Amino acid sequence: MSRIISPNRFLCLRRAPAPSVLSLWLVLFLTLGAASADEGMWLYNHPPREILRGKYGFEPSDEWLENLRLASVRFGGGSGEFVSEDGLVLSNHHVGARALQRLSTREHNYLRDGFYARTRADEKPCAGLELRVLMSIEDVTARVNAAVGAGLSDEAAFKARRAAMAAIEKESLDQTRLVSEVVTLYQGAEYHLYRYKKYTDIRLVFAPEEQIAFYGGDPDNFEYPRFDLDICLFRAYENGQPAKPKHYLKWSQSGPADQELVFVSGHPGHTDRLRTVAEVEYLRDVEYPLTLQRLKRSEVLLTAYSARSAENARRARNDLFSARNGRKVREGALAGLQDPKFIERKKAAEQQLRAAVAANPALTNTVGAWDRIAQASKVIAERSVAEDMLERGSGFRSVLFDYARQLVRAAEERPKPNGERLEEYRESRRASFEFNLFAEAPVYPDLETLKLGDSLTWLAEGLGWNSELVQKVLAGKSPRERAAEAVGGTKLASAAERRRLYEGGRTAVDQANDSMIELARLVDPDARAVRKVVETQREAMRQAHAEIGRARYALEGAGHYPDATSTLRLAFGVAKGYEEDGRPVPFETTFAGLYARAREHDYRPPFDLPPLWLAKQKKLRLDTPLNFVCTADIIGGNSGSPVVNRNGEFVGIIFDGNLQSLFADFEYSEEQARALAVHSSAILEALRDVYDARPLADELAGKPGKSSAALAPSR
């Protein structure tokens, strides 16, 4: 079994404690181990300098960190990076898949067949795609906490905190014109203001065929060795011209060596390593099983739809990939949560921390924090089905319903004072909200009807066919009939119609006579009601976690990192293989391995190769590294993150983790869990010798005077 390094470990002591308390801390330290593993998703304003200096003899300078931070890009739900002085942005094919699918048609399937813009004029604008760069971080904890007076109820505290965060964001937006978000860290112990520069004119430059980007398909997903060219290149524009970022990553043509120190800069989505035992048990017993039921149901539905025609498969591709990927991730995580040894470790760490807190007279107010979290978890569990189906929308899976809910809520929220609005309708988020709402995007009525009909059935099964709300929603019809009626009676597929209703406010929305808007309006009171209860309980948990966080800081010092929050983090590790079932797994694969794997499977899907790759095999240097693994601490959201060396040079791009990494939401292990990356050498080799995109490769490599689209002849 792998040695687990818990985030609850005690790194240092801030004061000389009484002997009995010291003994508790020493037991905990020896039980959980020293901080020797490559663990951590670290804040850029609190980088792990001491750990790096002690273990690797390397300390990143402020300039090194600034360049990496400003070259890193938030790319929707994933990550990316600037890789040229002319605004080239690199991410994964699967991160860019939504943009590729929106650009595709029945005649031109860029998601499946790939794309290369040989001139700047050929680069394709990506509607609705917004990229962000983190410009600054400011600790606003004191200001947020000052707004929450002593003795407030959980509901009043939530309102006060929400108003304070909204005011800080609005003030920052007005002063800087940068997208401003207050981020909750350490489950509420700290609040930091993140300011972003955004790019909204993004154009597709290059994408490989899906078959080579996702080689091996679902059978190889989360496996290793792998042979994927999971990349996609875009260009950011400003004022109609390619952006000129001051900070971008220089390219390493050699990539990483075995055992070399590397760094990952990206946006890990969410971890639960600092959660209490009660919260983890809620996830194990309630949330994960419910989510898995829904994902499996969607996977079956979309697989059947896709099998009917190639066009259906194209339309449903992103939804199906998301369902399959999500199902695998949660199955792996649930398996770890169901391991009694994990729960025993979690309970032991929590009990020891509670004992240390109880033994410290200065921390007596924190003793009851764990019980308050347990009680709040119980209340949330009782409403988990209703919250999932109504507020999270699993009972109404439809892009058109999402548009309708946004319009209904915007009409109600926008007239309110900024601090009283739902979080997503704050003034600081309006520009991005409108950008996405007004973006042109294809909508397929048959697929919308299928998804909505199935989710209405899921709603009825979850809340009860005879429940008052279900009866109102179905209105005497079957779920399929009701879905067809709602999809057939809406005009929200039109971006112009969405803009008209949004700009017309409550009056326009009330008079829309739109079937989907009426459905959204019908369920909104119930959705808001369950959201209010859950948010109030989460505020109670937030306050309790803040107490625990302050106690942990008093005992440990600042030597730990917060759970992931979809914000920019820095991770580190080494390029390193591992052992599985008694055999060594090398740290890198090659093009030769790709062709060997195809032959092993007689070139049958999903192990077939695109025709171009078969035709160009003899031109390739087959010993070129294709993929590699490293020990850096990553999770979902890190897809597209750059991997850099000590010099800050790009050596690869994260695209996956192996099966052993699927429990990383809760624990980090260095023994077998690995982050998977596409090697920098493979990207250049493929562009030059497979795709005849040498100008693009030269732009990445930083060759003087080379700019891919400017120099390349038109097709």
Secondary structure, DSSP 8 states (H G I E B T S, - for coil): ---EE-TT-----SS---HHHHHHHHHHHHHH--S-SS---B-TTS--HHHHHHHHS----HHHHHHHHHHEEEETTEEEEE-STT-EEEE-TTTSHHHHHHH--SS--HHHH-EE-SSGGG-EE-TT--EEEEEEEEE-HHHHHHTS-TT--HHHHHHHHHHHHHHHHHHHHHHH-SEEEEEEEGGGTEEEEEEEEEE-EEEEEEE--HHHHTTTHHHHTT-SS------EEEEEEETTEE---S----B-SS---TT-EEEEEE------TT--HHHHHHIIIIIHHHHHHHHHHHHHHHHHHHTT-HHHHHHHHHHHHHHHHHHHHHHHHHHHHT-HHHHHHHHHHHHHHHHHHHT-GGGGGGTTHHHHHHHHHHHHHHTHHHIIIIIS-TTS--HHHHHHHHHHHHHHHTTS-GGGS-GGGSGGGHHHHHHHHT------HHHHHHHHHHHHHHHHHHH-TTSHHHHHHHTTS-HHHHHHHHHHT--TT-HHHHHHHHHHHHHHHHT---HHHHHHHHHHHHHHHHHHHHHHHHHHHHHHHHHHHHHHHHHH-S-------SS-EEEEEEB--EEETTEEE-SEEEHHHHHHHHHHTTT-TTS---HHHHHTGGGS-TTSEEEEEE-----TT-TT-EEE-TT--EEEEEEEE-GGGTTTTT-EESSS--EEEEEHHHHHHHHHHTS--HHHHHHHHT-TT--HHHHS---
